[in-house]
Amino acid sequence: MNEGAKNTEKQKVMEIITVAEPMSESELESIRNFLFRIIRREFGFGYIPEYHRDIINLEEYYLKPPRNIFLFASQGGRVIGTLGLRAYDREFEGLNYDPETTASLWRVFVDEDHRRMGV
């Protein structure tokens, strides 16, 4: 890696990264756009209702239920990562975990330009 590229990487790391729960409709829309862009790039397909209903309804799946949370990382006003945590909801046959003590991670994505940088 040349010196210019190293400096660019250091600048990215040095910029402040904020992690928060979404609080506004504009943040939710930015998160949805980020998620669908990553899914399209990484998996090669767009919106599929049965797979992406939680993305369309972030509030119902992550923000309103008391044991769920959705966090996003941003840098310079741009979403660069996401993480959803949901109480186990028995969506998977054969897994008999206690819904009071078990949770699952959902929508764990980091922008490709920010991977391996501690996000």
Secondary structure, DSSP 8 states (H G I E B T S, - for coil): --HHHHHHHHHHHHS--EEE---SHHHHHHHHHHHHHHHHHHHS----HHHHHHHHTHIIIIISSTT-EEEEEEETTEEEEEEEEEE----STT----TTT-EEEEEEEE-GGGTTTT-
